[in-house]
Amino acid sequence: MAGVPAWYPDPDEAKPAPMPLLLVQAFLNTRDPDSQIDLLSDADAAKQWLVGAGLLSADAPLRPADLVQARASRDSIRTLLATDSGEARQEPRLRPLQELTETHQPRLAIDEHGALALKNAKHDDVGDGLFDLLLIIRAAQEGGSWTRLRACANPDCGWVFYDRSRNQQGSWCAMAVCGNRLKNRRLRARRR
């Protein structure tokens, strides 16, 4: 498997999603609880990542409120990832995503092969880049690949990975690390 783009938070990602869903996976992995690194907590690091990932133009401003919106949207997408559709509609933590859909309008576009797709009508600020992510998620939900994007079952990790297993039952970002760590923890608890 080919490596991930330079903007991906971990150059050694073992379970990358296909493009464009990889962009959503990368956005979710801008916060790594294991290493305590959050690329969206510092304005300079956030701008560099957002520009590199194509979610913000290099000349666009990045205000503190934009960082708050980006982190809230990231948390909301994580909630969407972890919730089935019936529960998600009532989930108050989805409010940042609902606000994006209320303030942005997609437009219908036709590609060179005649396929219709929804595109973002503008690309001026962070909100526009975040709306692009929602359009990618919508297409992935429609195409069936959204269900393969998962957060690691280790509560101390939460790294988002793409499950390529046939039965779609993957639980760990890395079995050798998180899977074994959690299994050993459970074994020790049973022995006590």
Buried (B, 14 or more C-beta within 10 A) or exposed (E): EEEBBEBBBBEEBEBBBEEBBBBBBBBBBBBBBBEEEBBBEEEEBBBBBBBBBBBBEEEBEBEEEBBEBBBBBBBBBBBBBEBEEEEBEEBEBBEBBEBBEEEBEBEEEEEEEEEEEBEBEEBEBBBBBBBBBBBBBBBBEEEEBBEBBBBBBBEEBBBBBBBEEEEEEBBBBBEEBBBEBBEEEEEEEEEE
